[in-house]
């Protein structure tokens, strides 16, 4: 399987993440080239058109780290909400990797220590768009 499956991102998430990246100090912004590359290759749709099985901002997702077999359930959040138990920031490597993936998709993603992890989305148990929260 390709290490970069097709991804779908809502227009609102794209606008907010790009604004967030644009506000970062230049020294920090260089660390997020992989996230920018993901946004650049994403199919962008209106929130109401987002497939319900796709990870969007503020979605709760269960995924497996295929190298360790570890299963995690996390909510993908903006940095201001990160740090609470069960959350992962879009700016964290695993957060960037999960955005836009659908159930069953896998992605190889580099870790801060230079290794690669293969993540597989098992379930999207909550997605704001599917719940009718289109402008959260």
C-alpha positions in Angstrom: 0.0 0.0 0.0 1.2 3.5 -0.8 2.4 5.4 2.2 0.2 8.4 1.3 -3.4 7.4 0.8 -5.9 9.9 -0.6 -7.3 12.3 2.1 -10.3 14.6 2.4 -10.3 17.8 4.4 -13.2 20.2 5.0 -12.8 23.7 3.7 -13.3 25.1 7.2 -10.6 22.9 8.7 -8.2 23.8 5.8 -8.8 27.5 6.4 -8.3 27.3 10.1 -5.2 25.1 10.0 -3.6 27.3 7.3 -4.3 30.4 9.5 -2.7 28.6 12.5 0.4 27.7 10.5 0.6 31.2 9.2 0.7 32.6 12.8 3.6 30.4 13.9 7.0 32.0 14.3 9.1 31.2 11.3 11.5 29.0 13.3 8.5 26.8 14.3 6.8 26.9 10.9 9.7 25.0 9.4 8.8 22.0 11.5 5.4 21.6 9.8 6.3 21.0 6.2 4.8 17.5 6.4 1.4 19.0 7.5 1.5 21.6 4.8 2.3 18.9 2.2 -0.8 16.9 3.5 -3.0 20.0 3.2 -1.7 20.7 -0.3 -2.5 17.2 -1.6 -5.9 16.9 0.2 -9.3 16.8 -1.6 -11.1 19.8 -0.1 -14.9 19.6 0.4 -17.6 21.6 2.1 -18.3 20.4 5.7 -21.8 19.2 4.7 -20.2 16.9 2.0 -17.6 15.3 4.4 -17.9 11.5 4.5 -18.8 10.4 8.0 -16.0 7.9 8.2 -13.2 10.5 7.7 -11.1 12.1 10.4 -11.7 15.9 10.7 -10.7 18.4 13.3 -12.4 17.6 16.7 -13.2 14.0 15.5 -12.7 11.2 18.0 -10.8 8.4 16.2 -9.6 4.9 17.2 -6.4 3.9 15.4 -3.8 1.2 15.6 0.0 1.6 15.5 0.7 -1.4 13.4 4.3 -1.7 14.5 3.4 -2.2 18.1 -0.2 -3.3 17.8 -1.2 -0.5 20.3 -4.7 0.8 19.8 -5.4 4.4 20.8 -8.6 6.5 20.8 -7.9 10.3 20.6 -9.7 13.5 19.7 -7.9 15.6 17.1 -7.8 19.2 18.3 -6.2 22.6 17.7 -3.2 23.4 19.9 -5.2 25.5 22.4 -7.3 22.4 23.4 -4.3 19.9 23.4 -2.9 18.6 26.6 -6.2 17.4 28.0 -6.4 13.6 28.4 -7.4 11.8 25.2 -6.5 14.7 22.8 -3.8 15.1 20.2 -2.9 18.4 18.5 -3.0 18.8 14.8 0.6 20.0 15.1 1.7 16.7 16.7 3.1 14.2 14.2 0.3 11.7 14.9 -2.4 14.4 14.6 -1.0 15.5 11.2 -1.0 11.9 10.1 -4.6 11.2 11.0 -6.2 14.3 9.4 -8.3 13.4 6.4 -7.9 9.6 6.7 -11.0 7.3 6.4 -11.7 4.1 8.3 -9.5 1.3 7.0 -6.8 3.6 5.6 -3.2 3.4 6.7 -0.4 6.0 6.5 3.3 5.8 7.2 4.4 8.7 9.3 7.8 9.8 10.6 8.2 10.1 14.4 10.2 12.8 16.0 13.1 10.3 16.5 13.2 9.6 12.8 11.5 6.2 12.7 8.3 5.6 10.7 5.1 4.4 12.2 2.2 2.9 10.2 -1.1 4.1 11.5 -4.4 2.5 10.6 -7.8 4.2 11.3 -10.1 1.7 12.9 -13.1 3.8 13.8 -14.3 7.4 13.7 -16.7 7.4 16.7 -17.5 11.1 16.6 -17.2 13.5 13.7 -18.6 17.1 14.1 -19.8 17.2 10.5 -21.7 13.9 10.7 -23.2 15.1 14.0 -24.4 18.3 12.2 -21.9 20.6 13.9 -20.7 22.1 10.6 -19.1 25.3 12.0 -17.6 24.2 15.3 
